[in-house]
Amino acid sequence: MFEVLNISAMGIEWGSVLLLALMFLLLAMRIPLAFVTGLVALFFVFFWVGPLYLPMLVRRLYGFVNSYVFVSVPMFVLMAAILDRSGIAKDLFNAMKVFSGRLPGGVAVQTLIVAVFLAAMSGIIGGETVLLGLLALPQMLRLGYDKNLAIGTVCAGGALGTMIPPSIVLIIYGLYANVSIGQLFTASFVPGLVLASLYVAYIVGRCALNPALAPRATAEESTLTAAEKMRLLKGVVLPVLVAFAVLGSIYKGIASVTEASAIGAAGMAFCTWLRGELNWSLLKESAIQTMRTCGMIIWIGVGASLIVGVYTAMQGMTFVESLLLNFAGGSPLAILLLMMFILFILGLFLDWVGIAMLTMPVFVPIVVKLGYDPIWFGVLFCMNMQVSFLSPPFGPAAFYLKSVAPPEVSLPDIYRSVLPFIALQLVALALLIAFPQLALWWR
């Protein structure tokens, strides 16, 4: 039957069109991406490359799930889940009053500083956006902050977990690009801070020009005594030290990413225990969230491994590589910009996990052939995914915030509010392309 229905005679050009058409058709039917890629892969196994290729697919799947570094993903997710359910984030938000003071847009700046610390403690964006939506958004709205400014700050700050190590996005990229995750963490730190600094500069500048956007705190509210400052900072010293220990052990080569992730999960649990918040319910809920998140990543990875393996067997990778390398006369910059555009378009509709697993096996070898550094490209990829977290119609950060926002905050409000921050993300992406040393300063 398979020989009768063999469609390989149509050629790889039309085969690629058929593959994409089937994927979009199944996605339009609201079938999860993991099952879409798996079903399409099986279709092409039976009707293009032949069922004898199935054992090779099994070996690909085994190689994917058997990676030692992959163990770090559930550890970092567990670290974030414990953080989400403790009072550490609330104490951290209150502690940042020490630094925001009477700055224009002080609470918004405070929110972004907290976002950077939360990103360094977790590496995933869902929990950060929800926490900031619960802690910062109501306070900014109560103080009379412009609604669009407050919403945009929370969404943009919550998405910083993509760039600030230990980012799960960087770990997945490193696995598929076969590059050092420790080096990716080192390379992404400065660009992440540059992006956060652009946000802060935008907020301070805009609020300085139009004070009505963010009413300043009174002198009584913004002036803290030394004792009050110590009390606020004391509650977050240990969690911040845990984050520095995790990242410092990786940067200094003391521990691998996998070992550091275990240190982070254990350290965050210890901090929660010292605070008297560690109990069976917290551990159970954290474990369930970890299994759900990692299950999603694994299933998407399985589907992506299948379809990439089949497409490779169809000689599709060679076809795509030829198309890209011949684009605009083979100009490396033009090809790089085309890749960024493709990632941007995919980010409007797909989750970052699927984008990484579907595109990186194709893009990374081309990047290397063009003479670009795959570590630098990984940081570009993460910066591009920053845009996808905010961009409609998918924009997961918008849906995370909507789940905890006051009833008067609608999805159109959120999408409208993030537009200036998307523009800042694109500025940061352009800076990173123009000045690669922002990511490669450590070499």
Buried (B, 14 or more C-beta within 10 A) or exposed (E): EEEEEBEBEEEBEEBBEBBEEBBEEBBEEEBBBBBBBBBBBBBBBBBBBBEEBEEBBEEBBEEBEEBEBBBBBBBBBBBBBBBBBBEBBBBBBBBBBBEBBEBBBBBBBBBBBBBBBBBBBBBBBBBBBBBBBBBBBBBBBEBEBBBBBBBBBBBBBBBBBBBBBBBBBBBBBBBBBEBBBBBBBBBBBBBBBBBBEBBBEBBBEBBEEEEEBBBBBEEEEBEBEEEEBEEBBEBBEBBBEBBEBBBEBBBEEEBBBBBBBBBBBBBBBBBBEEBEBBEEEBBEBBBEBBBEBBEBBBBBBBBBBBBBBBBBBBBBBEBBBEEBEEBEEEEBEEBBBBBBEBBBEBBEBBBBBBBBBBBBBBBBBBBBEBEBBBBBBBBBBBBBBBBBBBBBEBBBBBEBBBEBBEEEBEBEBBBBBBBBBBEBBBBBBEBBBEEBEBBBEEE
